[in-house]
Amino acid sequence: MPIEPHSVRAGVDGLCAALDPLAYPARMRALAAWVRAVVRDEDRGGSPLRPFLDELDARGTYERRLAGIAAAVGRDVAFLEARLTDPDPVVRGHALQASLRLPIGDAALERAMDDAPAAVRRKIADVVVAGGRADHTRRAADRARTGGMG
């Protein structure tokens, strides 16, 4: 059953209103619980997570950052892969951190290094090494040093 655009908007509005008064730890717990509920509904043929992520991502900086966290909790690999090159370092950081736990593709990590500044290439290389991606560790280290394609 497709989701009506107003229900996605309303769902995100409700989420943001519920999170607003909470302190950071409680906000993150509430966000994770919300994502798990959406994913649980999806498993039963209900609302998929992606429209909610897209709605959050289309809003301001705060909501885009929530989308990155929600995508990691909801295991939306494609959404996270697309955020590996995000200009917001917090959004990009959530995607990089998620690559330690989720099957973020090596090719996506390599593409993220192509035009990245040296500091970002080093962070990606650190994640590749920390994630034990042995096949890509040398190439990532080379790219971090040289700034080019490995």
Contacts in CASP RR format, 6 or more apart in sequence:
PFRMAT RR
TARGET T0000
AUTHOR 0000-0000-0000
METHOD contacts of the structure
MODEL  1
MPIEPHSVRAGVDGLCAALDPLAYPARMRALAAWVRAVVRDEDRGGSPLR
PFLDELDARGTYERRLAGIAAAVGRDVAFLEARLTDPDPVVRGHALQASL
RLPIGDAALERAMDDAPAAVRRKIADVVVAGGRADHTRRAADRARTGGMG
1 45 0 8 1.000
1 46 0 8 1.000
3 47 0 8 1.000
3 48 0 8 1.000
3 51 0 8 1.000
7 47 0 8 1.000
8 47 0 8 1.000
8 51 0 8 1.000
8 52 0 8 1.000
8 55 0 8 1.000
9 55 0 8 1.000
11 52 0 8 1.000
12 52 0 8 1.000
12 55 0 8 1.000
12 56 0 8 1.000
12 59 0 8 1.000
12 63 0 8 1.000
15 31 0 8 1.000
15 34 0 8 1.000
15 52 0 8 1.000
15 66 0 8 1.000
16 63 0 8 1.000
16 66 0 8 1.000
18 30 0 8 1.000
18 34 0 8 1.000
19 27 0 8 1.000
19 30 0 8 1.000
19 31 0 8 1.000
19 66 0 8 1.000
22 30 0 8 1.000
28 69 0 8 1.000
31 66 0 8 1.000
31 69 0 8 1.000
31 70 0 8 1.000
31 73 0 8 1.000
32 73 0 8 1.000
34 70 0 8 1.000
35 49 0 8 1.000
35 70 0 8 1.000
35 73 0 8 1.000
35 74 0 8 1.000
36 73 0 8 1.000
36 74 0 8 1.000
38 47 0 8 1.000
38 48 0 8 1.000
38 49 0 8 1.000
38 52 0 8 1.000
39 49 0 8 1.000
39 74 0 8 1.000
39 75 0 8 1.000
41 47 0 8 1.000
42 48 0 8 1.000
42 49 0 8 1.000
49 70 0 8 1.000
49 71 0 8 1.000
49 74 0 8 1.000
49 76 0 8 1.000
50 76 0 8 1.000
50 79 0 8 1.000
52 70 0 8 1.000
53 67 0 8 1.000
53 68 0 8 1.000
53 70 0 8 1.000
53 71 0 8 1.000
53 76 0 8 1.000
53 79 0 8 1.000
54 67 0 8 1.000
56 63 0 8 1.000
56 64 0 8 1.000
56 66 0 8 1.000
56 67 0 8 1.000
56 70 0 8 1.000
57 63 0 8 1.000
57 64 0 8 1.000
57 67 0 8 1.000
57 68 0 8 1.000
61 88 0 8 1.000
64 86 0 8 1.000
64 88 0 8 1.000
64 91 0 8 1.000
65 88 0 8 1.000
65 90 0 8 1.000
65 91 0 8 1.000
65 94 0 8 1.000
67 79 0 8 1.000
67 91 0 8 1.000
68 79 0 8 1.000
68 80 0 8 1.000
68 83 0 8 1.000
68 91 0 8 1.000
68 94 0 8 1.000
68 95 0 8 1.000
69 94 0 8 1.000
71 79 0 8 1.000
71 80 0 8 1.000
71 83 0 8 1.000
71 94 0 8 1.000
71 95 0 8 1.000
71 98 0 8 1.000
72 80 0 8 1.000
72 94 0 8 1.000
72 95 0 8 1.000
72 97 0 8 1.000
72 98 0 8 1.000
72 101 0 8 1.000
72 102 0 8 1.000
75 102 0 8 1.000
77 102 0 8 1.000
77 103 0 8 1.000
77 104 0 8 1.000
77 105 0 8 1.000
80 94 0 8 1.000
80 95 0 8 1.000
80 98 0 8 1.000
80 99 0 8 1.000
80 102 0 8 1.000
80 104 0 8 1.000
81 95 0 8 1.000
81 104 0 8 1.000
81 105 0 8 1.000
81 108 0 8 1.000
83 91 0 8 1.000
83 92 0 8 1.000
83 94 0 8 1.000
83 95 0 8 1.000
84 92 0 8 1.000
84 95 0 8 1.000
84 96 0 8 1.000
84 99 0 8 1.000
84 104 0 8 1.000
84 108 0 8 1.000
84 109 0 8 1.000
84 111 0 8 1.000
84 112 0 8 1.000
84 124 0 8 1.000
85 92 0 8 1.000
85 111 0 8 1.000
85 112 0 8 1.000
85 115 0 8 1.000
85 116 0 8 1.000
86 92 0 8 1.000
86 95 0 8 1.000
92 120 0 8 1.000
93 123 0 8 1.000
95 104 0 8 1.000
96 123 0 8 1.000
96 124 0 8 1.000
96 127 0 8 1.000
97 127 0 8 1.000
98 104 0 8 1.000
99 105 0 8 1.000
99 109 0 8 1.000
99 127 0 8 1.000
99 131 0 8 1.000
100 127 0 8 1.000
100 130 0 8 1.000
100 131 0 8 1.000
106 128 0 8 1.000
106 133 0 8 1.000
106 135 0 8 1.000
106 136 0 8 1.000
109 124 0 8 1.000
109 127 0 8 1.000
109 128 0 8 1.000
109 133 0 8 1.000
109 136 0 8 1.000
109 140 0 8 1.000
110 136 0 8 1.000
110 139 0 8 1.000
110 140 0 8 1.000
110 143 0 8 1.000
112 120 0 8 1.000
112 124 0 8 1.000
113 120 0 8 1.000
113 121 0 8 1.000
113 124 0 8 1.000
113 125 0 8 1.000
113 140 0 8 1.000
113 143 0 8 1.000
113 144 0 8 1.000
113 147 0 8 1.000
113 148 0 8 1.000
114 148 0 8 1.000
114 149 0 8 1.000
116 124 0 8 1.000
116 147 0 8 1.000
118 144 0 8 1.000
118 147 0 8 1.000
121 143 0 8 1.000
121 144 0 8 1.000
121 147 0 8 1.000
122 144 0 8 1.000
124 140 0 8 1.000
124 143 0 8 1.000
124 144 0 8 1.000
125 137 0 8 1.000
125 140 0 8 1.000
125 141 0 8 1.000
125 143 0 8 1.000
125 144 0 8 1.000
128 136 0 8 1.000
128 137 0 8 1.000
128 140 0 8 1.000
129 137 0 8 1.000
129 140 0 8 1.000
129 141 0 8 1.000
133 140 0 8 1.000
139 150 0 8 1.000
142 150 0 8 1.000
143 149 0 8 1.000
143 150 0 8 1.000
END
